[in-house]
Amino acid sequence: MTTESPRWFKSSYSSNGGQCVEVAANLAVSRGVVPVRDSKDLRGPVLDIPTHAFTSFVTGIKDAEFGAI
């Protein structure tokens, strides 16, 4: 078991428009998850996304698999 704390960060593409999420990618190797939370609610719920699922999601975004915004 690890006692490593999440190191939260927002994307450099974030424009501070209030619609941001933060991720703690530093836990991907040690815990096998990428925690995700709402940047406006730091004490709110955290989703622990399995590393393989998060990687697939990011790849899908980069490949425009989810359509244009």
C-alpha positions as CSV (number, residue, x, y, z in Angstrom):
1,M,0.0,0.0,0.0
2,T,1.2,3.5,-0.8
3,T,0.6,6.7,1.2
4,E,1.4,8.9,-1.8
5,S,-1.0,11.9,-2.0
6,P,-2.6,13.0,-5.3
7,R,-1.0,15.9,-7.0
8,W,-3.9,17.6,-8.7
9,F,-3.5,19.6,-11.9
10,K,-5.7,21.1,-14.6
11,S,-4.9,21.1,-18.3
12,S,-2.8,23.9,-19.7
13,Y,-5.7,24.4,-22.2
14,S,-8.1,25.3,-19.3
15,S,-9.4,28.8,-19.7
16,N,-10.6,29.2,-16.1
17,G,-14.2,29.3,-17.4
18,G,-15.4,27.2,-14.5
19,Q,-15.9,24.0,-16.5
20,C,-12.7,22.3,-15.6
21,V,-11.7,19.0,-14.1
22,E,-8.4,18.1,-12.3
23,V,-6.5,14.9,-12.5
24,A,-3.9,13.3,-10.3
25,A,-1.9,11.3,-12.9
26,N,0.9,10.7,-10.3
27,L,-1.1,7.8,-8.9
28,A,-1.4,5.9,-12.2
29,V,1.5,3.6,-11.6
30,S,1.3,3.2,-7.8
31,R,-2.4,2.6,-7.6
32,G,-3.5,1.8,-11.1
33,V,-6.0,4.7,-11.2
34,V,-6.2,8.3,-12.4
35,P,-8.4,10.2,-9.9
36,V,-10.5,12.9,-11.5
37,R,-12.5,15.7,-9.7
38,D,-14.4,18.9,-10.3
39,S,-12.0,21.8,-10.0
40,K,-14.8,24.0,-8.4
41,D,-15.5,21.4,-5.6
42,L,-12.2,20.4,-4.1
43,R,-13.9,18.5,-1.3
44,G,-16.4,16.8,-3.6
45,P,-16.5,13.3,-5.0
46,V,-13.5,11.9,-6.8
47,L,-13.8,9.4,-9.6
48,D,-11.0,6.8,-9.7
49,I,-10.7,5.9,-13.4
50,P,-8.6,2.7,-14.1
51,T,-5.4,3.7,-15.9
52,H,-6.2,1.7,-19.0
53,A,-9.6,3.4,-19.3
54,F,-8.2,6.9,-18.8
55,T,-5.5,6.2,-21.4
56,S,-8.2,5.0,-23.9
57,F,-10.3,8.1,-23.2
58,V,-7.4,10.5,-23.8
59,T,-6.4,8.7,-27.0
60,G,-10.0,9.0,-28.2
61,I,-10.0,12.7,-27.5
62,K,-6.7,13.2,-29.4
63,D,-8.1,11.1,-32.3
64,A,-11.4,13.1,-32.3
65,E,-13.5,10.0,-31.8
66,F,-16.1,11.9,-29.8
67,G,-16.9,14.6,-32.4
68,A,-16.3,18.3,-32.5
69,I,-17.3,20.6,-29.7
